[in-house]
Amino acid sequence: MTANRLTPEQQAARHATAVNNVHVSFGQGQHGGWGMGMAVRTYRGDYAPIGQFGWDGGAGTSTYADPANGLVGILLAQVGMSTADSVRAIHDFWTTVYQAIED
C-alpha cells in the first residue's frame, strides 16, 4: 500500500503537472508518487524522507506516517484549502514536526 505504484509514464505526467502546482499539496507535489490510496514520497525534496506516506485533505487536514523516523502526524485544522494560508498552515505544521526530531 505504501510503495509507489505509478508507471514511469504516469510518474512523468504527474511530475509535469505538479511542477507548477507544488504549493497545492506537498504529498502529491513534486516529490510524490502514488500508493494504494495515498501519496508516497519517492525522493527527498524537503523535510520528509523517502517512504513517507499519507494525504492532505481538502478541508485542511493532513496525515502522514514516516517509517524511517517512527513518526505519525495528524493535523485536523478544518479550515479548507481555499486560501494560501491553509496550505501554509499545513506546511508550517510539518516543518515544525520535523524540526523537533533530534538526531
C-alpha positions in Angstrom: 0.0 0.0 0.0 2.8 2.4 0.7 5.0 1.7 -2.3 4.8 3.9 -5.4 2.5 2.2 -8.0 2.9 4.6 -10.9 4.5 3.5 -14.1 7.4 5.7 -15.4 5.0 7.3 -17.9 2.4 8.1 -15.2 5.2 9.5 -13.0 6.4 11.7 -15.8 2.9 13.1 -16.5 2.3 13.6 -12.8 5.6 15.5 -12.4 4.8 17.7 -15.4 1.5 18.6 -13.8 2.9 19.1 -10.3 5.9 21.3 -11.2 3.7 24.4 -11.2 1.3 23.3 -8.5 3.5 22.0 -5.7 2.0 24.6 -3.3 -1.4 22.9 -3.6 -0.3 19.7 -1.9 3.1 18.6 -0.6 2.5 14.9 -0.5 1.2 14.9 -4.1 3.6 17.6 -5.3 6.9 17.3 -7.0 8.3 14.8 -4.5 5.5 12.3 -4.5 4.3 9.1 -6.0 1.1 7.2 -5.5 0.5 4.1 -3.5 -2.8 2.3 -2.8 -5.0 5.3 -1.9 -2.3 7.7 -0.6 0.6 9.8 -1.6 4.1 8.3 -1.3 7.4 10.1 -1.2 9.6 8.9 -4.0 12.5 11.3 -3.5 13.6 13.8 -0.9 12.5 17.3 -1.9 12.1 18.9 1.5 12.0 17.8 5.2 10.4 14.4 4.7 12.4 11.3 3.8 11.7 8.8 1.0 9.0 6.4 2.1 6.8 8.9 4.0 3.1 8.3 3.0 -0.2 9.9 3.7 -2.6 12.6 2.4 -3.5 16.2 2.6 -7.3 16.6 2.7 -9.3 19.4 1.0 -10.7 20.5 4.3 -7.3 21.4 5.7 -6.4 18.1 7.2 -3.1 16.4 6.8 -1.9 13.0 8.0 1.4 11.2 7.2 3.4 8.4 8.5 7.2 8.3 8.3 8.5 4.8 9.0 12.2 5.9 8.8 11.7 8.2 11.8 9.0 6.2 13.6 6.7 9.2 13.2 2.9 9.7 12.6 1.5 13.2 12.4 -2.1 14.3 12.1 -3.4 17.9 11.6 -7.1 18.4 11.8 -7.5 22.1 11.1 -10.8 22.1 9.2 -10.0 25.4 7.5 -10.5 24.4 3.9 -7.9 24.7 1.2 -9.4 27.8 -0.4 -6.6 30.2 0.6 -2.9 30.1 0.6 -2.9 30.4 4.4 -4.4 27.0 4.7 -1.6 25.4 2.7 0.9 27.4 4.7 -0.5 26.1 8.0 0.0 22.5 6.8 3.5 23.3 5.6 4.3 25.0 8.9 2.9 22.1 10.9 5.1 19.5 9.1 8.2 21.8 9.1 7.8 22.2 12.9 7.3 18.4 13.4 10.5 17.6 11.5 12.5 20.3 13.2 11.6 18.8 16.6 13.2 15.5 15.7 16.5 15.1 17.4 19.3 13.1 15.6 
